[in-house]
Amino acid sequence: MYRLYTRANTGGFVVEAAFALAGVPFDQVNVSMSDPPDQAFLDISPLNQVPVLISPDGSSMTESAAICILLAERHPEAGLAPAPNSLGRADFLRWMIFMSSVIYPADLRFYHAHRYTADPRGMEAVQMAAVAEMDRGFAVLDAALEGQDWLAGDRLSLADIYLVMLAAWHPQVEKVPSAWPNIERLWAGLREHQVMRKLNASHAMWPA
Ligand SMILES: N[C@@H](CCC(=O)N[C@@H](CS)C(=O)NCC(=O)O)C(=O)O
């Protein structure tokens, strides 16, 4: 059985969604932010971050996008991602990496600004630049969704859920509908999705 180290309102959200959509059982371990960090957890997550996936063979991995791609690959029957060699595959890989390497780190710079400057007076500037970078990324994704129901391929994939997760973390979330209407359209649909509703009940990513 898989084990997932996760926490409410974190990148564990999209991985939990993957398991739920695939109907794959997993052992959920809710990790609290501990200070100092727990050594046993650092052994599997050197940066003390969730999510962490432990596979049935005992191996562990971090990185939300990589975990999503792996689960989609291991459970192809669930259609968590466009199939390899299908038309949407390149978009799926492209946008998963884009989101995890451009927008997610900008969230970290906003929410952990003290890590990104040695000058406490610089924190506000770090946060402002982080929001600007998020906004640049969301504009690219909104344009990619123009005239399309889904970010990759012709059906819901983990890329769409990843995007909605990041949108929900935007520190100025109220601007999403007017700034990025295509993202808002996608999100509006997913708010009604049974699996998302159930997950949101425990993660409280957005108002129910
Ligand atoms: N690149 C990692 C980032 C994971 C990450 O930053 N997780 C956050 C929660 S959303 C965390 O555990 N933060 C605690 C910390 O950085 O101290 C991924 O995509 O999984």
The ligand as a Tripos MOL2 file, in Angstrom:
@<TRIPOS>MOLECULE
LIG
   20    19     1     0     0
SMALL
NO_CHARGES

@<TRIPOS>ATOM
      1 N1          8.7660   21.5450   -4.5270 N.3       1 LIG1
      2 C1          7.9700   20.9280   -3.5100 C.3       1 LIG1
      3 C2          7.4690   22.0050   -2.5700 C.3       1 LIG1
      4 C3          6.7160   21.4010   -1.4040 C.3       1 LIG1
      5 C4          6.3870   22.4500   -0.3640 C.2       1 LIG1
      6 O1          6.9040   23.5760   -0.3640 O.2       1 LIG1
      7 N2          5.4920   22.0850    0.5520 N.am      1 LIG1
      8 C5          5.0850   23.0080    1.5650 C.3       1 LIG1
      9 C6          3.5930   22.8930    1.8480 C.3       1 LIG1
     10 S1          2.6510   23.3950    0.4660 S.3       1 LIG1
     11 C7          5.8110   22.6980    2.8600 C.2       1 LIG1
     12 O2          5.8130   21.5650    3.3000 O.2       1 LIG1
     13 N3          6.4200   23.7250    3.4220 N.am      1 LIG1
     14 C8          7.0980   23.6320    4.6600 C.3       1 LIG1
     15 C9          8.4000   24.3430    4.5720 C.2       1 LIG1
     16 O3          8.8400   24.7110    3.4660 O.co2     1 LIG1
     17 O4          9.0010   24.5430    5.6420 O.co2     1 LIG1
     18 C10         6.8000   20.1850   -4.1480 C.2       1 LIG1
     19 O5          6.3740   20.5570   -5.2520 O.co2     1 LIG1
     20 O6          6.3230   19.1940   -3.5540 O.co2     1 LIG1
@<TRIPOS>BOND
     1     1     2 1
     2     2     3 1
     3     2    18 1
     4     3     4 1
     5     4     5 1
     6     5     6 2
     7     5     7 1
     8     7     8 1
     9     8     9 1
    10     8    11 1
    11     9    10 1
    12    11    12 2
    13    11    13 1
    14    13    14 1
    15    14    15 1
    16    15    16 2
    17    15    17 1
    18    18    19 2
    19    18    20 1
@<TRIPOS>SUBSTRUCTURE
     1 LIG1         1 GROUP 0 **** ****
